[in-house]
């Protein structure tokens, strides 16, 4: 539900968020109260000592104070469990209970201070057991007080003072004449707050022009996405949980349905392209340097590259044009299996819009490989988040050439290094008959795709293999143009190939809709969601839609989807199933090239560390990645080591079963 309004401002916590923290405090307080009561009953005869009367009074008042706090916390938990996310009527007494609970911190602080003063008094000469118990009590009291202060800081919303009128007003903000002015003012304030947050988080990466532009772009993105909804973080978590179960339920209903409109093209080169992906993904992994190598080889990695970390290879580094290689070079040699003389250039220079990359001679495939590193630093994250579109000046007959700004800037940087510094000229002077291949993973995949497009005019035979590229990368015309020379590889439910501003807006709309029509309290949603994510189950066992019989149980008319918007957002229509056009800064962007999708054969189960997932490969269409899918593997499927293992298994299985029918004879689009 909307965030609670306390002390005249909105906070990033809802009235139904206090079940779990309240239950934890209640358990702790009851155990503490029982322990103090037992201590007092057993030791009260030993308090006839110097200072014992003060300690006796301290324990009696503490027992009474803890009993009052237990009663108030019990009421908070009970009230917080009532209603649903969008039916806060049964919880209307929550602000008063919170005020009472906060007021009880004052006597608790006073009594904890007095307890500390009494214990510190050298005149107290009582039994050590009693004194130690009271010392522990004082310490626990101050720990709880400090935890409360930290919690208040966490749930503090800098925009709460500006947003509270929307939360408390009973009128529909869509009907007010000045809604647009309020919207613009709130967005401006949100942009300023996000920019300040980003600058604090990235205070160590410099303040050049590119960094300042990235700060502004990232703040604009966050303020645009988050400023028009009145949701707290737990609402989003509950919405994602419900969407995952809804998604699995729809998959179950559509298992026998063949959607012919989205059938991927039956192309005969799937095996050859899989083999190429299997070969070139090692270069994309090598571009990450020693961190990924140590991560994937935690026990033997240091032993294998330790000698290269300590060895002085200045002459060799100068030959390949490297800078700041340290342990990177050893890990690159181990990952690719090449010799140092096969490398033309290695750069780990890392700034906003400037990616590390390497250029090597691959004699096995007779290619010159350019590999770009994916996201691994704050600078890379800022490059990712500079998500507005940018026009490209390309020497090709393609209309509407625009792409993701941050990634296109990174591709331009590598292009200028390759051309202006003569790196590619040097490579082709050594191996003029070789072909050019550009590869990368994640951010590196997006930059590699754009780099291949930029190089295509000078190198018509260029090929690109993009591993887990972001969806929001190319305009529609550029995406179609790239299909002749770019192949993308996507694993399972990987979120990045489905990630774009348009898809995020769609995800937000789906979250608003599913929580607006959910008839379960939030704590039940989260508990069931944790069980479902860990152990699976039948998604039909937890209905998420209001049924006619359940509506009579509501004590207040259900808040509609529109009421979760703090003002009249132009991006949403309650009666429309699809989001409206994104803001002009964030146009619709698409993934690069043809797409190979590695699909988990049994995606309904839960895979653990001791189990092995089975995957099949098929050609896919970009429409299959038009929605963000929720699941426990949506993040892990993006990891390069997971992708490499899945690709290894698919290639080896297809190699031992040449006569197997091609996967991908049908496809269903799950939403």
C-alpha positions in Angstrom: 0.0 0.0 0.0 1.1 3.6 0.0 3.8 4.5 2.5 2.7 5.5 6.0 2.4 9.2 6.8 3.9 10.0 10.2 4.9 13.4 11.5 3.5 15.0 8.4 5.6 13.2 5.9 5.6 9.9 4.0 8.0 7.1 5.0 9.3 4.2 2.8 7.4 1.7 4.9 3.8 0.6 4.8 1.4 -0.2 7.6 1.5 -3.9 6.6 5.3 -4.0 6.7 5.5 -4.4 10.5 4.5 -8.1 10.8 8.0 -9.6 10.5 10.0 -6.9 12.4 7.3 -6.8 15.0 7.2 -10.5 15.4 11.0 -10.6 15.8 10.9 -7.9 18.4 8.0 -9.6 20.2 9.9 -12.9 20.4 13.0 -11.1 21.7 11.1 -8.9 24.2 9.1 -11.9 25.6 12.3 -13.9 26.1 13.9 -10.9 27.6 10.9 -10.2 29.9 10.8 -13.9 31.1 14.6 -13.8 31.7 14.4 -10.6 33.8 11.3 -11.9 35.7 13.1 -15.2 36.6 16.2 -13.3 37.6 14.2 -11.0 39.9 12.3 -13.8 41.5 15.4 -15.8 42.1 17.7 -13.0 43.2 15.5 -10.6 45.0 16.6 -12.0 48.3 20.2 -11.0 47.4 19.4 -7.4 46.8 19.8 -6.5 50.5 23.2 -5.0 49.7 24.8 -1.6 49.2 23.0 -0.1 46.2 20.6 -3.1 46.1 17.5 -0.9 46.6 18.3 1.0 43.4 18.8 -2.2 41.4 15.6 -3.6 42.8 13.7 -0.6 41.7 15.4 -0.8 38.3 14.3 -4.4 37.8 10.7 -3.8 38.8 10.3 -0.8 36.5 12.0 -2.6 33.7 9.6 -5.6 34.1 6.6 -3.3 33.9 8.0 -1.3 31.0 8.8 -4.5 29.0 5.2 -5.8 29.7 3.8 -2.5 28.3 6.1 -2.7 25.2 5.1 -6.3 24.6 1.4 -5.4 24.6 1.9 -2.5 22.2 4.1 -4.6 19.9 1.6 -7.4 19.9 -1.1 -4.9 18.9 1.2 -3.6 16.1 1.7 -7.1 14.7 -1.9 -8.0 14.9 -3.1 -4.8 13.2 -0.4 -5.1 10.5 -1.6 -8.6 9.6 -5.1 -7.3 8.8 -6.3 -6.3 5.3 -4.5 -6.6 2.1 -1.9 -4.5 0.3 -4.5 -2.2 -1.3 -7.1 -2.5 1.5 -5.6 -0.6 4.3 -8.9 0.1 6.1 -8.4 -2.5 8.8 -5.0 -1.0 9.6 -6.2 2.6 10.0 -5.2 2.6 13.7 -1.6 1.7 12.8 -0.2 5.3 12.9 -1.5 5.8 16.5 0.1 2.5 17.6 3.4 3.5 16.0 3.3 6.9 17.8 2.7 5.0 21.1 5.5 2.6 20.4 7.9 5.4 19.5 6.9 7.3 22.7 7.8 4.2 24.8 11.4 4.6 23.6 11.8 7.7 25.7 11.3 6.0 29.1 13.3 3.0 27.8 16.2 5.3 27.0 16.0 7.1 30.3 15.9 3.8 32.2 18.8 2.4 30.2 20.8 5.5 31.0 20.0 5.2 34.7 20.9 1.5 34.7 24.2 2.3 33.1 24.8 5.0 35.8 23.9 2.7 38.6 26.2 -0.1 37.3 29.0 2.4 36.9 28.6 3.5 40.5 31.5 1.9 42.5 29.3 2.0 45.6 27.2 -0.9 44.3 28.3 -4.1 46.1 25.8 -6.8 45.2 26.0 -10.3 43.9 28.0 -10.5 40.7 25.2 -12.6 39.0 22.7 -9.7 39.5 25.2 -7.1 38.4 26.2 -8.9 35.3 22.6 -9.6 34.4 21.7 -5.9 34.7 24.8 -5.0 32.6 23.5 -7.3 29.9 20.1 -5.7 30.2 21.5 -2.2 29.7 23.6 -3.3 26.7 20.6 -5.0 25.1 18.5 -1.9 25.7 21.0 0.3 23.9 21.4 -2.2 21.0 17.6 -2.1 20.5 17.6 1.7 20.6 20.5 1.9 18.1 18.7 -0.6 15.8 15.6 1.6 15.9 17.6 4.7 14.9 19.2 2.8 12.0 15.8 1.6 10.9 14.4 5.1 10.9 17.3 6.3 8.8 16.7 3.4 6.3 12.9 4.1 5.9 13.4 7.9 5.7 12.2 9.2 2.4 13.8 12.5 1.3 10.8 13.2 -0.8 8.3 12.3 1.9 7.5 15.9 2.7 6.5 16.5 -0.9 4.6 13.2 -1.4 2.5 13.2 1.8 -0.2 15.5 0.4 -0.9 12.8 -2.3 -1.0 10.0 0.4 -3.4 11.9 2.6 -5.6 13.6 0.1 -9.0 12.1 -0.6 -9.4 13.7 -3.9 -8.3 12.1 -7.2 -5.1 13.8 -8.3 -6.1 13.3 -11.9 -8.9 15.8 -11.4 -6.8 18.6 -10.1 -5.9 21.5 -12.4 -2.4 21.8 -11.2 -1.5 18.1 -11.4 1.0 18.6 -14.1 2.8 21.3 -12.1 2.9 19.1 -9.1 4.2 16.2 -11.3 7.0 18.3 -12.7 8.0 19.7 -9.3 8.1 16.2 -7.8 10.2 14.9 -10.7 12.6 17.7 -10.4 13.0 17.1 -6.7 13.4 13.3 -7.3 16.0 14.0 -9.9 18.0 16.1 -7.5 17.7 13.5 -4.7 18.8 10.6 -7.0 21.7 12.6 -8.4 22.9 13.4 -4.9 22.6 9.7 -4.0 24.5 8.6 -7.1 27.3 11.1 -6.5 27.7 9.8 -2.9 27.8 6.2 -4.0 30.3 7.0 -6.8 32.4 9.6 -5.1 35.6 7.8 -5.8 35.4 7.6 -9.6 36.3 11.2 -10.6 34.4 14.1 -11.9 35.2 14.5 -15.6 32.6 15.5 -18.2 31.6 11.9 -19.0 31.0 11.1 -15.4 28.9 14.2 -14.9 26.8 13.4 -17.9 26.4 9.8 -16.6 25.3 11.1 -13.2 22.6 13.3 -14.8 21.4 10.5 -17.1 21.2 7.9 -14.3 19.4 10.3 -12.0 16.9 11.1 -14.9 16.3 7.4 -15.4 15.6 6.6 -11.7 13.5 9.7 -11.1 11.4 8.9 -14.2 10.9 5.3 -13.2 10.3 5.6 -9.4 8.7 9.1 -8.9 5.2 8.3 -10.2 4.2 5.4 -7.9 3.5 5.3 -4.2 5.0 1.9 -3.5 7.3 0.8 -0.8 10.1 -1.8 -1.4 8.1 -4.6 0.2 5.2 -3.9 -2.2 7.5 -4.4 -5.1 8.8 -7.7 -3.6 5.3 -9.0 -3.1 4.4 -7.9 -6.6 7.4 -9.8 -8.1 6.4 -12.9 -6.0 2.9 -12.8 -7.3 4.1 -12.2 -10.9 6.3 -15.3 -10.7 3.5 -17.5 -9.6 1.1 -16.0 -12.2 3.7 -16.5 -14.8 4.2 -20.2 -13.9 0.5 -20.7 -13.8 0.1 -19.3 -17.3 3.0 -21.5 -18.5 1.2 -24.5 -17.1 -2.0 -23.5 -19.0 -0.1 -23.0 -22.3 2.1 -26.1 -22.3 0.0 -27.7 -25.0 -0.5 -24.6 -27.1 1.6 -23.8 -30.2 1.8 -20.1 -31.0 2.5 -20.2 -34.7 2.7 -16.4 -34.9 6.0 -16.5 -33.0 7.6 -19.5 -34.5 11.3 -18.8 -34.9 12.9 -19.3 -38.3 14.1 -22.9 -39.0 17.7 -22.1 -39.9 20.1 -24.8 -40.7 23.2 -23.2 -39.2 22.2 -23.6 -35.6 24.9 -26.2 -34.9 27.7 -24.2 -36.6 26.7 -21.0 -34.8 26.6 -22.9 -31.5 30.1 -24.2 -32.1 31.3 -20.6 -32.9 29.6 -19.3 -29.7 31.2 -22.1 -27.7 34.6 -21.1 -29.1 34.4 -17.3 -28.8 32.8 -17.2 -25.4 36.2 -17.9 -24.0 37.4 -14.6 -25.3 34.5 -12.7 -23.9 35.2 -14.4 -20.5 38.9 -13.6 -20.8 38.1 -9.9 -21.2 37.0 -9.8 -17.5 40.6 -10.6 -16.5 41.7 -12.3 -13.3 38.6 -11.6 -11.1 36.3 -13.9 -13.2 39.1 -16.4 -13.5 39.6 -16.6 -9.8 35.9 -16.7 -9.2 35.5 -19.7 -11.6 38.6 -21.4 -10.3 38.7 -20.6 -6.6 41.0 -23.4 -5.5 43.5 -23.5 -8.4 43.3 -20.1 -9.9 45.9 -18.4 -7.8 48.4 -21.2 -8.4 47.9 -21.1 -12.1 48.4 -17.3 -12.6 50.4 -16.5 -9.5 53.7 -16.7 -11.5 52.4 -14.2 -14.1 51.3 -11.8 -11.3 54.9 -11.7 -10.0 56.9 -12.1 -13.2 58.2 -8.9 -14.8 57.1 -9.0 -18.5 57.6 -5.3 -19.3 59.0 -6.1 -22.8 56.1 -8.3 -23.6 53.5 -5.8 -22.4 55.0 -3.1 -24.5 54.8 -5.5 -27.5 51.1 -6.0 -27.1 50.4 -2.4 -26.0 49.1 -3.3 -22.6 48.6 -1.1 -19.6 48.1 -2.0 -15.9 47.8 -5.7 -16.7 49.1 -7.1 -13.3 47.5 -10.6 -13.0 45.1 -10.0 -15.9 47.5 -11.3 -18.6 48.1 -14.6 -16.9 44.3 -15.2 -16.6 43.8 -14.2 -20.2 46.4 -16.8 -21.3 44.8 -19.5 -19.2 41.3 -18.7 -20.4 42.0 -18.5 -24.1 44.8 -21.0 -24.4 46.8 -18.6 -26.6 50.4 -17.5 -26.4 51.5 -14.0 -25.4 52.7 -13.3 -29.0 49.1 -13.9 -30.3 47.9 -10.7 -28.6 48.0 -7.4 -30.4 46.6 -5.2 -27.7 45.2 -5.5 -24.2 43.8 -2.6 -22.3 42.2 -2.5 -18.9 41.7 1.3 -18.9 38.3 1.8 -17.2 36.3 5.0 -17.1 32.7 6.0 -17.8 31.9 5.3 -21.5 35.4 3.7 -21.9 35.6 -0.1 -21.7 38.6 -2.5 -21.3 39.2 -4.6 -24.4 41.7 -6.9 -26.0 42.7 -7.8 -29.6 44.1 -11.2 -30.4 45.0 -13.5 -33.3 43.0 -16.7 -33.2 44.9 -19.1 -35.4 42.4 -21.9 -34.9 39.6 -20.0 -36.5 41.9 -17.7 -38.6 40.2 -14.7 -37.1 41.2 -11.4 -35.4 39.2 -11.3 -32.2 38.2 -8.1 -30.5 36.7 -8.8 -27.0 35.1 -6.2 -24.9 34.6 -6.5 -21.1 31.2 -6.5 -19.5 30.1 -4.7 -16.4 32.5 -5.0 -13.5 32.9 -1.5 -12.0 30.9 1.6 -10.9 32.0 3.2 -14.1 30.5 0.4 -16.1 27.2 0.6 -14.2 26.9 4.3 -15.0 27.5 3.5 -18.6 24.7 0.9 -18.4 22.3 3.3 -16.8 22.8 6.1 -19.4 19.8 4.7 -21.1 18.5 7.5 -23.3 18.7 7.1 -27.1 21.5 8.6 -29.2 21.6 9.0 -33.0 24.4 7.3 -34.8 26.2 8.6 -37.9 26.7 5.4 -39.8 27.7 4.9 -43.4 24.9 2.5 -44.2 21.5 2.7 -45.9 19.5 2.3 -42.6 16.9 4.8 -41.5 16.4 5.7 -37.8 19.9 4.8 -36.7 19.8 5.3 -32.9 21.0 3.2 -29.9 21.5 3.2 -26.2 23.6 6.3 -25.4 26.0 4.9 -22.8 26.8 1.7 -24.8 27.2 3.6 -28.1 29.6 6.0 -26.4 31.6 3.0 -25.2 31.6 1.4 -28.6 32.8 4.7 -30.2 35.7 4.8 -27.7 36.9 1.3 -28.7 36.3 2.1 -32.4 38.5 5.2 -32.1 41.2 3.2 -30.3 41.1 0.5 -32.9 41.2 2.8 -35.9 43.1 5.9 -34.8 45.7 4.0 -32.8 46.3 1.6 -35.7 45.5 -1.5 -33.6 43.5 -3.2 -36.3 45.9 -2.1 -39.0 48.7 -3.8 -37.0 46.7 -7.0 -36.6 45.8 -7.2 -40.3 49.4 -6.5 -41.3 50.4 -9.6 -39.4 47.5 -11.8 -40.7 45.9 -10.1 -43.7 43.9 -13.2 -44.7 42.1 -13.4 -41.3 38.5 -12.3 -40.7 37.4 -9.9 -38.0 35.2 -11.1 -35.1 33.9 -8.9 -32.3 32.7 -10.6 -29.0 31.5 -9.5 -25.6 29.3 -10.4 -22.6 26.6 -8.2 -21.1 27.6 -4.6 -21.4 30.5 -5.8 -23.6 28.0 -7.7 -25.8 26.1 -4.5 -26.4 29.2 -2.5 -27.1 30.5 -5.3 -29.4 27.3 -5.3 -31.4 27.5 -1.5 -32.0 31.2 -1.8 -32.7 30.6 -4.4 -35.3 28.0 -2.1 -36.9 30.5 0.7 -37.0 33.2 -1.5 -38.5 31.0 -3.1 -41.1 31.6 -0.5 -43.7 35.4 -0.9 -43.5 35.3 -4.6 -42.8 32.3 -6.1 -44.6 33.1 -9.7 -43.4 33.0 -8.7 -39.7 31.0 -11.0 -37.4 29.8 -10.4 -33.9 28.9 -12.9 -31.1 27.0 -11.1 -28.3 26.6 -13.1 -25.1 23.6 -12.0 -23.0 23.3 -8.6 -24.6 20.9 -6.0 -23.2 17.5 -5.8 -25.0 17.3 -2.0 -25.0 20.2 -1.5 -27.5 19.2 -0.8 -31.1 16.4 0.8 -33.0 14.2 -1.5 -34.9 15.8 -0.8 -38.3 19.3 -1.3 -36.9 18.2 -4.5 -35.2 17.0 -5.9 -38.5 20.1 -4.8 -40.3 22.4 -6.5 -37.7 20.8 -10.0 -38.2 23.1 -10.7 -41.2 26.3 -10.6 -39.1 25.4 -10.6 -35.4 24.4 -13.7 -33.3 23.2 -13.2 -29.8 23.2 -16.0 -27.2 20.7 -15.9 -24.3 20.4 -18.4 -21.4 17.1 -19.2 -19.8 15.3 -16.4 -18.0 18.3 -14.0 -18.0 16.9 -10.6 -17.2 19.4 -8.5 -19.1 18.4 -9.6 -22.6 14.8 -8.6 -21.5 15.9 -5.4 -19.9 14.9 -2.0 -21.4 13.2 1.1 -20.1 10.0 0.0 -22.0 10.1 -3.4 -20.4 10.7 -1.9 -17.0 7.6 0.3 -17.4 5.7 -2.8 -18.4 6.9 -4.6 -15.3 5.9 -1.7 -13.1 2.4 -1.7 -14.7 2.1 -5.5 -14.1 3.2 -5.1 -10.5 0.6 -2.4 -9.9 -2.1 -4.5 -11.4 -1.3 -7.8 -9.6 -1.1 -6.2 -6.2 -4.2 -4.1 -6.8 -6.2 -7.2 -7.4 -4.6 -9.5 -4.8 -6.8 -10.7 -1.9 -4.1 -11.9 0.4 -2.2 -9.9 3.1 1.4 -9.1 2.3 3.0 -11.2 4.9 1.3 -14.3 3.5 2.4 -13.4 0.0 6.0 -13.1 1.1 6.0 -16.3 3.2 4.4 -18.3 0.5 6.7 -16.7 -2.1 9.9 -17.7 -0.1 8.7 -21.2 0.1 7.7 -21.3 -3.6 11.1 -19.9 -4.7 13.0 -22.4 -2.6 11.0 -25.6 -2.9 8.6 -25.0 -5.8 5.0 -26.1 -5.6 1.7 -25.6 -7.5 1.1 -22.0 -8.4 -2.6 -22.6 -8.4 -2.5 -23.1 -4.6 -2.1 -19.4 -4.1 -4.8 -17.5 -6.0 -4.0 -13.8 -6.7 -7.3 -12.5 -8.2 -10.2 -11.3 -6.2 -13.2 -13.5 -6.4 -16.8 -12.4 -6.0 -17.2 -14.1 -2.7 -14.1 -12.6 -1.2 -15.1 -9.0 -2.0 -17.7 -8.9 0.8 -15.0 -9.5 3.3 -13.4 -6.1 2.5 -14.0 -3.5 5.2 -13.3 -0.7 2.8 -13.5 -0.3 -1.0 -10.4 -1.8 -2.6 -7.9 0.8 -3.7 -7.7 0.7 -7.5 -4.5 0.4 -9.5 -4.7 4.1 -10.3 -4.6 5.0 -6.6 -1.1 3.5 -6.3 0.1 6.3 -8.5 0.9 9.4 -6.5 -0.4 11.6 -9.3 -1.8 11.3 -12.8 1.0 9.5 -14.6 0.8 9.7 -18.3 2.5 6.3 -18.7 -0.5 4.3 -17.4 -4.1 3.6 -18.2 -6.0 1.4 -15.8 -8.2 0.0 -18.5 -5.4 -0.6 -21.0 -3.4 -3.8 -21.0 -0.2 -2.3 -22.3 1.8 0.7 -21.2 1.6 3.9 -23.2 4.5 5.2 -25.2 7.6 5.7 -23.1 8.9 9.2 -22.6 10.6 10.5 -25.7 14.0 10.2 -24.1 13.5 6.5 -23.8 12.3 5.2 -27.2 11.7 1.5 -27.9 15.0 -0.3 -28.4 15.6 -3.9 -29.5 18.3 -6.7 -29.1 21.0 -7.2 -31.7 21.1 -9.8 -34.4 19.6 -13.3 -34.5 19.1 -14.9 -31.2 20.0 -18.4 -30.0 18.0 -19.2 -26.8 19.3 -21.9 -24.4 16.1 -23.1 -22.7 16.1 -25.2 -19.6 14.3 -28.4 -20.3 12.5 -28.5 -16.9 12.2 -24.9 -15.8 9.4 -25.6 -13.3 11.6 -27.4 -10.9 14.2 -26.0 -8.5 17.9 -26.6 -9.2 20.2 -27.0 -6.3 24.0 -27.1 -6.1 24.0 -30.9 -6.4 21.7 -31.0 -9.4 22.5 -30.5 -13.1 20.2 -28.5 -15.4 19.6 -29.7 -18.9 19.3 -27.2 -21.7 18.3 -27.2 -25.4 19.1 -24.6 -28.0 16.7 -23.0 -30.5 16.5 -20.0 -32.6 14.3 -17.3 -31.0 12.6 -14.1 -32.0 13.0 -10.8 -30.2 9.3 -11.0 -29.3 10.1 -13.8 -26.9 12.1 -11.3 -24.8 9.5 -8.5 -24.8 8.6 -9.1 -21.1 10.8 -9.5 -18.0 10.3 -13.0 -16.6 10.5 -13.4 -12.8 12.3 -16.4 -11.3 15.1 -17.5 -9.1 17.5 -17.8 -12.0 16.7 -14.4 -13.7 20.0 -13.1 -12.3 22.2 -16.2 -12.1 21.5 -17.1 -15.8 23.4 -13.9 -16.7 26.6 -14.9 -15.0 29.3 -15.8 -17.6 30.4 -19.0 -15.8 26.8 -20.3 -15.7 26.4 -19.4 -19.4 29.6 -21.2 -20.3 28.6 -24.4 -18.4 25.2 -24.4 -20.1 26.7 -23.9 -23.5 29.3 -26.6 -22.9 26.5 -29.1 -22.0 24.4 -28.1 -25.1 27.3 -28.4 -27.5 28.5 -31.7 -26.1 25.1 -33.2 -26.1 24.3 -32.1 -29.7 27.7 -33.4 -30.8 26.9 -36.9 -29.5 23.4 -36.8 -31.0 23.8 -35.5 -34.5 20.5 -37.1 -35.6 18.4 -35.4 -32.9 15.6 -33.2 -34.3 16.2 -29.5 -34.1 14.8 -27.9 -31.0 12.5 -24.9 -31.4 9.7 -26.4 -33.5 7.4 -24.4 -31.4 7.5 -21.6 -28.9 5.0 -20.1 -26.4 5.4 -16.6 -25.2 4.8 -16.6 -21.4 3.8 -13.3 -19.7 
